[in-house]
């Protein structure tokens, strides 16, 4: 028997085994693309978070305004938004914000929100946060009025009281004193992430 042909056969078998090892995953991938599930099938989208209230669970509830970073002419706050429902829900973008009098009338107009920003998915009882800046009304107008801060989550016409009051200026969007950032995942840290 020719030793060179034996070595050639071993080499050929080795190449064949290596080739099969390379082709096997590709074949499995091709087979999975022809299964009953479409290859581009994506997971079902998570529904948008609804509006909630502590007495009416089932959506995203704006539950606090933790004091944040003070600066000359105003202060920053962290608003926490918690999913009080039993299923995951999603939020995106910058909420709208308004200063509202005790009789329900807006002080000026609402600052519109935006749907642009990161998609935040909240599991039940999970929390996201948003930074709120409140400027000093005395620097904006001569006769400020006391109003409540109301937050409008993206895609909602109904606002939620943020459980804080501010001095605001009539005739100006957000009472001339309110601005808000994009919703971020996780709990906000006062004095750190505003």
MARLOGU-143361 format. One record per residue: residue number from 1; x, y, z negated of N, C-alpha, C in turn; residue in three letters. Coordinates in Angstrom, 3 decimals. Layout:
% residues N
DRENZA   n      n.X      n.Y      n.Z     ca.X     ca.Y     ca.Z      c.X      c.Y      c.Z res
DRENZA NUM        X        Y        Z        X        Y        Z        X        Y        Z ALA
...
***
This chain:
% residues 194
DRENZA   n      n.X      n.Y      n.Z     ca.X     ca.Y     ca.Z      c.X      c.Y      c.Z res
DRENZA   1    0.848   -1.180    0.000    0.000    0.000    0.000    0.893    1.242    0.000 UNK
DRENZA   2    0.533    2.208    0.737    1.309    3.423    0.895    1.052    4.360   -0.295 UNK
DRENZA   3    2.126    4.681   -1.122    1.935    5.562   -2.281    1.511    6.973   -1.877 UNK
DRENZA   4    1.888    7.399   -0.702    1.503    8.740   -0.256    0.002    8.806    0.010 UNK
DRENZA   5   -0.566    7.782    0.549   -1.995    7.799    0.802   -2.783    7.724   -0.508 UNK
DRENZA   6   -2.245    7.026   -1.520   -2.898    6.970   -2.832   -2.917    8.362   -3.457 UNK
DRENZA   7   -1.818    9.088   -3.403   -1.746   10.450   -3.930   -2.686   11.362   -3.155 UNK
DRENZA   8   -2.768   11.152   -1.842   -3.671   11.962   -1.029   -5.115   11.715   -1.421 UNK
DRENZA   9   -5.449   10.452   -1.684   -6.822   10.148   -2.099   -7.144   10.777   -3.451 UNK
DRENZA  10   -6.192   10.705   -4.374   -6.417   11.331   -5.705   -6.628   12.843   -5.552 UNK
DRENZA  11   -5.812   13.440   -4.732   -5.928   14.878   -4.500   -7.274   15.207   -3.845 UNK
DRENZA  12   -7.689   14.400   -2.907   -8.971   14.623   -2.243  -10.116   14.484   -3.227 UNK
DRENZA  13  -10.070   13.458   -4.080  -11.113   13.260   -5.103  -11.110   14.433   -6.081 UNK
DRENZA  14   -9.939   14.897   -6.468   -9.857   16.039   -7.403  -10.494   17.284   -6.804 UNK
DRENZA  15  -10.187   17.532   -5.507  -10.791   18.686   -4.843  -12.304   18.538   -4.728 UNK
DRENZA  16  -12.746   17.328   -4.466  -14.191   17.086   -4.350  -14.892   17.337   -5.682 UNK
DRENZA  17  -14.302   16.874   -6.793  -14.899   17.096   -8.124  -14.904   18.591   -8.444 UNK
DRENZA  18  -13.810   19.263   -8.151  -13.752   20.706   -8.423  -14.772   21.456   -7.576 UNK
DRENZA  19  -14.913   21.047   -6.317  -15.903   21.688   -5.442  -17.314   21.492   -5.949 UNK
DRENZA  20  -17.626   20.298   -6.424  -18.959   20.038   -6.980  -19.193   20.886   -8.233 UNK
DRENZA  21  -18.163   21.033   -9.047  -18.307   21.846  -10.264  -18.605   23.300   -9.914 UNK
DRENZA  22  -18.057   23.754   -8.797  -18.313   25.125   -8.370  -19.697   25.250   -7.749 UNK
DRENZA  23  -20.084   24.273   -6.942  -21.350   24.348   -6.227  -22.564   24.014   -7.086 UNK
DRENZA  24  -22.394   23.234   -8.136  -23.526   22.822   -8.972  -24.279   24.007   -9.575 UNK
DRENZA  25  -23.616   25.000  -10.203  -24.374   26.156  -10.723  -25.084   26.943   -9.628 UNK
DRENZA  26  -24.454   27.079   -8.458  -25.090   27.803   -7.361  -26.343   27.064   -6.898 UNK
DRENZA  27  -26.269   25.732   -6.827  -27.440   24.939   -6.445  -28.551   25.059   -7.469 UNK
DRENZA  28  -28.195   25.055   -8.742  -29.203   25.204   -9.790  -29.874   26.566   -9.709 UNK
DRENZA  29  -29.106   27.601   -9.416  -29.667   28.944   -9.275  -30.630   28.998   -8.096 UNK
DRENZA  30  -30.234   28.404   -6.970  -31.104   28.396   -5.795  -32.387   27.623   -6.080 UNK
DRENZA  31  -32.277   26.517   -6.801  -33.465   25.730   -7.131  -34.392   26.506   -8.044 UNK
DRENZA  32  -33.827   27.272   -8.981  -34.682   28.035   -9.896  -35.428   29.148   -9.163 UNK
DRENZA  33  -34.842   29.641   -8.061  -35.516   30.695   -7.303  -36.699   30.164   -6.522 UNK
DRENZA  34  -36.762   28.859   -6.312  -37.862   28.262   -5.582  -38.876   27.612   -6.512 UNK
DRENZA  35  -38.772   27.882   -7.801  -39.734   27.321   -8.753  -41.044   28.098   -8.664 UNK
DRENZA  36  -42.016   27.734   -9.500  -43.324   28.378   -9.443  -43.328   29.794   -9.997 UNK
DRENZA  37  -42.268   30.211  -10.699  -42.171   31.569  -11.229  -41.371   32.399  -10.242 UNK
DRENZA  38  -41.891   33.533   -9.788  -41.151   34.361   -8.841  -39.810   34.791   -9.424 UNK
DRENZA  39  -38.786   34.892   -8.566  -37.450   35.265   -9.023  -37.430   36.674   -9.599 UNK
DRENZA  40  -38.268   37.570   -9.094  -38.262   38.947   -9.585  -39.312   39.178  -10.670 UNK
DRENZA  41  -39.795   38.113  -11.266  -40.805   38.222  -12.320  -40.185   38.895  -13.541 UNK
DRENZA  42  -40.754   40.004  -13.974  -40.268   40.729  -15.145  -41.216   40.471  -16.309 UNK
DRENZA  43  -40.702   40.666  -17.494  -41.544   40.517  -18.674  -42.667   41.553  -18.628 UNK
DRENZA  44  -43.786   41.226  -19.220  -44.911   42.159  -19.258  -44.478   43.436  -19.964 UNK
DRENZA  45  -44.865   44.601  -19.425  -44.458   45.850  -20.063  -45.105   45.985  -21.449 UNK
DRENZA  46  -44.374   46.612  -22.333  -44.877   46.855  -23.683  -45.806   48.063  -23.609 UNK
DRENZA  47  -47.028   47.967  -24.153  -47.964   49.093  -24.043  -47.468   50.334  -24.782 UNK
DRENZA  48  -47.931   51.483  -24.304  -47.581   52.749  -24.943  -48.177   52.794  -26.341 UNK
DRENZA  49  -47.451   53.358  -27.279  -47.946   53.486  -28.651  -49.146   54.421  -28.677 UNK
DRENZA  50  -50.176   54.017  -29.369  -51.346   54.854  -29.549  -51.146   55.815  -30.707 UNK
DRENZA  51  -52.164   56.574  -30.996  -52.138   57.508  -32.117  -52.672   56.771  -33.337 UNK
DRENZA  52  -52.051   56.976  -34.463  -52.491   56.303  -35.683  -52.557   57.288  -36.835 UNK
DRENZA  53  -53.163   56.841  -37.861  -53.297   57.580  -39.105  -53.176   56.544  -40.215 UNK
DRENZA  54  -52.669   56.894  -41.391  -52.509   55.879  -42.433  -53.798   55.113  -42.738 UNK
DRENZA  55  -54.935   55.777  -42.628  -56.207   55.104  -42.917  -56.709   54.292  -41.726 UNK
DRENZA  56  -56.143   54.538  -40.534  -56.565   53.848  -39.317  -55.338   53.268  -38.626 UNK
DRENZA  57  -54.774   52.170  -39.139  -53.556   51.641  -38.544  -53.794   51.120  -37.133 UNK
DRENZA  58  -52.726   50.980  -36.390  -52.832   50.432  -35.058  -52.081   51.211  -34.003 UNK
DRENZA  59  -51.243   52.130  -34.376  -50.485   52.896  -33.392  -49.264   53.505  -34.039 UNK
DRENZA  60  -48.731   54.528  -33.404  -47.549   55.205  -33.925  -47.992   56.372  -34.802 UNK
DRENZA  61  -47.502   56.401  -36.002  -47.898   57.420  -36.970  -46.710   58.297  -37.323 UNK
DRENZA  62  -46.832   59.598  -37.124  -45.806   60.556  -37.522  -45.977   60.765  -39.016 UNK
DRENZA  63  -45.028   60.274  -39.796  -45.286   60.215  -41.225  -44.444   61.092  -42.114 UNK
DRENZA  64  -43.428   61.743  -41.612  -42.690   62.618  -42.525  -41.906   63.665  -41.766 UNK
DRENZA  65  -41.520   64.664  -42.485  -40.632   65.687  -41.955  -39.520   65.851  -42.969 UNK
DRENZA  66  -38.522   64.999  -42.873  -37.419   65.047  -43.824  -36.573   66.286  -43.584 UNK
DRENZA  67  -36.219   66.989  -44.660  -35.395   68.181  -44.471  -34.072   67.806  -43.829 UNK
DRENZA  68  -33.657   68.639  -42.915  -32.420   68.373  -42.216  -31.411   69.463  -42.438 UNK
DRENZA  69  -30.811   69.894  -41.374  -29.709   70.830  -41.408  -30.220   72.261  -41.309 UNK
DRENZA  70  -29.933   73.086  -42.301  -30.301   74.502  -42.248  -29.229   75.295  -41.517 UNK
DRENZA  71  -29.631   76.363  -40.868  -28.689   77.243  -40.182  -29.241   78.656  -40.247 UNK
DRENZA  72  -28.404   79.642  -39.950  -28.855   81.029  -39.962  -29.951   81.192  -38.917 UNK
DRENZA  73  -31.157   81.509  -39.354  -32.267   81.696  -38.438  -33.193   80.504  -38.316 UNK
DRENZA  74  -33.010   79.454  -39.142  -33.927   78.326  -39.070  -33.423   77.082  -39.772 UNK
DRENZA  75  -34.088   75.967  -39.490  -33.711   74.685  -40.083  -34.127   73.560  -39.152 UNK
DRENZA  76  -33.406   72.447  -39.243  -33.738   71.243  -38.483  -34.390   70.222  -39.393 UNK
DRENZA  77  -35.279   69.432  -38.858  -35.981   68.390  -39.608  -35.986   67.098  -38.804 UNK
DRENZA  78  -36.111   65.983  -39.485  -36.275   64.688  -38.837  -37.714   64.236  -39.038 UNK
DRENZA  79  -38.430   64.019  -37.955  -39.779   63.459  -38.025  -39.674   61.969  -37.748 UNK
DRENZA  80  -40.250   61.165  -38.607  -40.234   59.716  -38.433  -41.538   59.290  -37.774 UNK
DRENZA  81  -41.452   58.350  -36.833  -42.616   57.831  -36.112  -42.610   56.320  -36.300 UNK
DRENZA  82  -43.619   55.777  -36.973  -43.664   54.355  -37.301  -44.805   53.650  -36.580 UNK
DRENZA  83  -44.534   52.457  -36.077  -45.576   51.627  -35.464  -46.346   50.952  -36.587 UNK
DRENZA  84  -47.575   51.354  -36.791  -48.408   50.778  -37.854  -49.290   49.652  -37.328 UNK
DRENZA  85  -49.114   49.286  -36.059  -49.920   48.226  -35.460  -49.345   46.845  -35.703 UNK
DRENZA  86  -49.982   45.851  -35.114  -49.557   44.467  -35.265  -48.801   43.963  -34.041 UNK
DRENZA  87  -48.633   44.818  -33.016  -47.923   44.432  -31.803  -46.923   45.523  -31.449 UNK
DRENZA  88  -45.900   45.149  -30.702  -44.898   46.128  -30.262  -45.554   47.174  -29.357 UNK
DRENZA  89  -45.022   48.388  -29.408  -45.484   49.456  -28.524  -44.283   50.304  -28.144 UNK
DRENZA  90  -44.448   51.140  -27.127  -43.312   51.917  -26.632  -43.613   53.414  -26.613 UNK
DRENZA  91  -42.552   54.189  -26.745  -42.587   55.656  -26.703  -41.499   56.110  -25.744 UNK
DRENZA  92  -41.690   57.270  -25.150  -40.653   57.799  -24.267  -40.709   59.321  -24.272 UNK
DRENZA  93  -39.557   59.925  -24.201  -39.462   61.345  -23.908  -39.512   62.273  -25.089 UNK
DRENZA  94  -39.879   63.501  -24.773  -39.935   64.590  -25.751  -41.398   64.860  -26.077 UNK
DRENZA  95  -41.781   64.782  -27.353  -43.175   65.070  -27.705  -43.497   66.550  -27.508 UNK
DRENZA  96  -44.781   66.842  -27.324  -45.237   68.225  -27.355  -45.328   68.656  -28.812 UNK
DRENZA  97  -45.345   69.943  -29.055  -45.421   70.444  -30.429  -46.218   71.748  -30.438 UNK
DRENZA  98  -46.937   71.975  -31.531  -47.725   73.200  -31.652  -47.819   73.599  -33.117 UNK
DRENZA  99  -48.059   74.890  -33.328  -48.387   75.424  -34.646  -49.896   75.634  -34.652 UNK
DRENZA 100  -50.578   75.073  -35.655  -52.043   75.093  -35.693  -52.518   75.692  -37.011 UNK
DRENZA 101  -53.463   76.635  -36.926  -54.037   77.254  -38.123  -54.969   76.278  -38.834 UNK
DRENZA 102  -55.335   76.570  -40.054  -56.217   75.681  -40.834  -57.597   75.528  -40.193 UNK
DRENZA 103  -58.010   76.490  -39.347  -59.307   76.377  -38.676  -59.210   75.569  -37.365 UNK
DRENZA 104  -58.011   75.033  -37.047  -57.819   74.208  -35.856  -57.368   74.956  -34.626 UNK
DRENZA 105  -57.304   76.288  -34.684  -56.857   77.068  -33.529  -55.333   77.079  -33.431 UNK
DRENZA 106  -54.848   77.046  -32.191  -53.409   77.114  -31.968  -52.885   78.517  -32.245 UNK
DRENZA 107  -51.681   78.582  -32.773  -50.969   79.856  -32.895  -50.175   79.975  -31.605 UNK
DRENZA 108  -50.636   80.803  -30.694  -50.003   80.864  -29.383  -50.476   79.697  -28.548 UNK
DRENZA 109  -49.561   78.904  -28.027  -49.922   77.736  -27.217  -49.031   76.557  -27.597 UNK
DRENZA 110  -49.387   75.439  -27.056  -48.628   74.215  -27.303  -47.370   74.215  -26.439 UNK
DRENZA 111  -46.268   73.760  -26.981  -45.047   73.552  -26.202  -45.204   72.174  -25.564 UNK
DRENZA 112  -45.231   72.100  -24.226  -45.483   70.807  -23.589  -44.340   69.823  -23.814 UNK
DRENZA 113  -44.698   68.559  -23.853  -43.700   67.503  -23.955  -43.233   67.082  -22.583 UNK
DRENZA 114  -42.422   66.058  -22.567  -41.896   65.525  -21.318  -41.796   64.010  -21.432 UNK
DRENZA 115  -42.103   63.319  -20.359  -41.969   61.869  -20.347  -40.562   61.417  -20.040 UNK
DRENZA 116  -39.637   62.353  -19.871  -38.253   62.003  -19.557  -37.476   61.749  -20.834 UNK
DRENZA 117  -36.757   60.663  -20.843  -35.959   60.298  -22.005  -35.913   58.793  -22.141 UNK
DRENZA 118  -35.192   58.311  -23.136  -35.050   56.864  -23.287  -36.370   56.208  -23.685 UNK
DRENZA 119  -36.596   55.000  -23.176  -37.754   54.209  -23.584  -37.415   53.576  -24.929 UNK
DRENZA 120  -38.252   53.815  -25.925  -38.043   53.264  -27.262  -39.171   52.283  -27.536 UNK
DRENZA 121  -38.836   51.033  -27.792  -39.826   50.018  -28.118  -39.815   49.793  -29.623 UNK
DRENZA 122  -40.983   49.928  -30.235  -41.108   49.754  -31.684  -41.845   48.464  -31.992 UNK
DRENZA 123  -41.196   47.575  -32.709  -41.875   46.385  -33.212  -42.788   46.843  -34.355 UNK
DRENZA 124  -43.723   46.008  -34.802  -44.569   46.406  -35.929  -43.719   46.825  -37.135 UNK
DRENZA 125  -44.071   47.954  -37.725  -43.424   48.557  -38.877  -42.027   49.110  -38.593 UNK
DRENZA 126  -41.628   49.157  -37.330  -40.343   49.763  -36.966  -40.524   51.273  -36.823 UNK
DRENZA 127  -39.428   51.993  -36.950  -39.475   53.453  -36.953  -38.525   54.047  -35.922 UNK
DRENZA 128  -38.969   55.104  -35.268  -38.139   55.933  -34.397  -38.119   57.330  -35.018 UNK
DRENZA 129  -37.335   58.219  -34.479  -37.303   59.575  -35.035  -37.110   60.601  -33.927 UNK
DRENZA 130  -37.422   61.823  -34.275  -37.253   62.946  -33.351  -36.826   64.158  -34.176 UNK
DRENZA 131  -35.903   64.927  -33.623  -35.445   66.139  -34.299  -36.354   67.316  -33.987 UNK
DRENZA 132  -36.770   68.021  -35.023  -37.619   69.210  -34.889  -36.839   70.409  -35.412 UNK
DRENZA 133  -36.797   71.473  -34.632  -36.153   72.716  -35.077  -37.224   73.750  -35.336 UNK
DRENZA 134  -37.148   74.394  -36.498  -38.080   75.461  -36.876  -37.251   76.732  -37.069 UNK
DRENZA 135  -37.496   77.708  -36.215  -36.780   78.981  -36.293  -37.483   79.904  -37.291 UNK
DRENZA 136  -36.756   80.873  -37.794  -37.281   81.841  -38.766  -38.238   82.799  -38.055 UNK
DRENZA 137  -39.524   82.727  -38.427  -40.554   83.565  -37.788  -40.290   85.048  -38.009 UNK
DRENZA 138  -39.706   85.401  -39.136  -39.419   86.807  -39.419  -38.465   87.422  -38.412 UNK
DRENZA 139  -37.675   86.596  -37.757  -36.757   87.094  -36.731  -37.434   87.182  -35.368 UNK
DRENZA 140  -38.653   86.625  -35.236  -39.351   86.574  -33.955  -40.499   87.582  -33.883 UNK
DRENZA 141  -41.216   87.790  -35.001  -42.362   88.706  -34.989  -42.492   89.406  -36.342 UNK
DRENZA 142  -43.282   90.479  -36.343  -43.443   91.282  -37.560  -44.462   90.690  -38.530 UNK
DRENZA 143  -45.476   89.964  -38.016  -46.549   89.449  -38.882  -46.792   87.952  -38.655 UNK
DRENZA 144  -45.918   87.118  -39.203  -46.129   85.683  -39.041  -47.337   85.199  -39.842 UNK
DRENZA 145  -47.890   84.075  -39.399  -49.011   83.429  -40.087  -48.583   82.015  -40.483 UNK
DRENZA 146  -49.241   81.472  -41.499  -48.932   80.109  -41.948  -49.722   79.111  -41.109 UNK
DRENZA 147  -49.017   78.112  -40.595  -49.639   77.106  -39.730  -49.047   75.732  -40.027 UNK
DRENZA 148  -49.749   74.703  -39.567  -49.264   73.331  -39.672  -48.578   72.936  -38.370 UNK
DRENZA 149  -47.592   72.062  -38.470  -46.916   71.536  -37.283  -47.689   70.319  -36.798 UNK
DRENZA 150  -48.025   70.298  -35.502  -48.724   69.179  -34.889  -47.854   68.642  -33.759 UNK
DRENZA 151  -47.682   67.316  -33.740  -46.856   66.641  -32.736  -47.759   65.884  -31.766 UNK
DRENZA 152  -47.483   66.003  -30.468  -48.226   65.302  -29.428  -47.285   64.293  -28.776 UNK
DRENZA 153  -47.448   63.012  -29.087  -46.613   61.987  -28.471  -46.878   61.959  -26.972 UNK
DRENZA 154  -45.878   61.590  -26.200  -45.983   61.597  -24.739  -47.215   60.852  -24.253 UNK
DRENZA 155  -47.969   61.497  -23.375  -49.141   60.890  -22.780  -50.410   61.018  -23.598 UNK
DRENZA 156  -50.363   61.724  -24.728  -51.541   61.864  -25.580  -51.978   63.327  -25.651 UNK
DRENZA 157  -53.277   63.519  -25.610  -53.832   64.878  -25.765  -54.092   65.199  -27.223 UNK
DRENZA 158  -54.316   64.174  -28.017  -54.575   64.373  -29.446  -53.243   64.433  -30.185 UNK
DRENZA 159  -53.126   65.412  -31.056  -51.897   65.566  -31.826  -52.011   64.956  -33.202 UNK
DRENZA 160  -50.875   64.854  -33.863  -50.815   64.354  -35.237  -50.156   65.408  -36.117 UNK
DRENZA 161  -50.769   65.655  -37.245  -50.218   66.602  -38.198  -48.937   66.009  -38.769 UNK
DRENZA 162  -47.863   66.771  -38.707  -46.567   66.303  -39.198  -46.404   66.524  -40.694 UNK
DRENZA 163  -47.456   66.933  -41.375  -47.444   67.133  -42.829  -46.419   68.160  -43.272 UNK
DRENZA 164  -46.321   69.228  -42.504  -45.465   70.344  -42.926  -46.055   71.640  -42.397 UNK
DRENZA 165  -45.858   72.712  -43.135  -46.346   74.006  -42.676  -45.159   74.921  -42.405 UNK
DRENZA 166  -45.406   75.861  -41.500  -44.368   76.804  -41.084  -44.973   78.194  -40.951 UNK
DRENZA 167  -44.135   79.177  -40.930  -44.537   80.533  -40.578  -44.361   80.649  -39.069 UNK
DRENZA 168  -45.439   81.051  -38.351  -45.419   81.089  -36.893  -45.910   82.441  -36.381 UNK
DRENZA 169  -45.589   82.723  -35.123  -45.936   84.000  -34.519  -47.050   83.850  -33.488 UNK
DRENZA 170  -48.163   84.585  -33.662  -49.262   84.517  -32.699  -48.810   84.912  -31.292 UNK
DRENZA 171  -49.459   84.274  -30.308  -49.219   84.620  -28.914  -47.989   83.993  -28.286 UNK
DRENZA 172  -47.297   83.119  -28.980  -46.083   82.520  -28.429  -46.197   80.996  -28.424 UNK
DRENZA 173  -45.658   80.309  -27.400  -45.689   78.845  -27.392  -45.017   78.276  -28.638 UNK
DRENZA 174  -45.685   77.325  -29.268  -45.132   76.748  -30.490  -45.003   77.770  -31.600 UNK
DRENZA 175  -45.842   78.801  -31.537  -45.740   79.865  -32.535  -44.415   80.595  -32.479 UNK
DRENZA 176  -43.685   80.418  -31.370  -42.387   81.078  -31.214  -41.289   80.503  -32.085 UNK
DRENZA 177  -41.597   79.458  -32.838  -40.617   78.965  -33.801  -40.288   77.471  -33.666 UNK
DRENZA 178  -41.036   76.715  -32.863  -40.879   75.264  -32.824  -40.208   74.768  -31.546 UNK
DRENZA 179  -39.282   73.849  -31.693  -38.725   73.104  -30.559  -38.413   71.696  -31.045 UNK
DRENZA 180  -38.476   70.749  -30.117  -38.334   69.344  -30.491  -37.460   68.632  -29.466 UNK
DRENZA 181  -36.751   67.593  -29.920  -35.884   66.815  -29.037  -36.544   65.524  -28.590 UNK
DRENZA 182  -35.793   64.691  -27.905  -36.291   63.408  -27.401  -36.399   62.391  -28.532 UNK
DRENZA 183  -37.361   61.491  -28.402  -37.547   60.412  -29.371  -36.354   59.463  -29.280 UNK
DRENZA 184  -35.830   59.088  -30.439  -34.671   58.194  -30.526  -35.029   56.981  -31.372 UNK
DRENZA 185  -34.437   55.821  -31.094  -34.735   54.644  -31.909  -34.141   54.765  -33.311 UNK
DRENZA 186  -34.748   54.082  -34.254  -34.226   54.025  -35.623  -34.656   55.189  -36.481 UNK
DRENZA 187  -34.357   55.057  -37.745  -34.698   56.090  -38.723  -33.718   57.240  -38.615 UNK
DRENZA 188  -34.237   58.452  -38.656  -33.362   59.623  -38.604  -32.650   59.820  -39.920 UNK
DRENZA 189  -31.474   60.434  -39.849  -30.685   60.694  -41.054  -30.587   62.194  -41.228 UNK
DRENZA 190  -31.288   62.755  -42.236  -31.206   64.193  -42.457  -29.756   64.648  -42.649 UNK
DRENZA 191  -29.442   65.815  -42.169  -28.132   66.446  -42.241  -27.098   65.727  -41.381 UNK
DRENZA 192  -27.527   64.730  -40.583  -26.562   64.018  -39.738  -26.900   64.077  -38.262 UNK
DRENZA 193  -28.123   63.657  -37.871  -28.369   63.530  -36.455  -29.331   64.545  -35.865 UNK
DRENZA 194  -29.383   65.729  -36.400  -30.164   66.799  -35.744  -29.215   67.566  -34.869 UNK
***
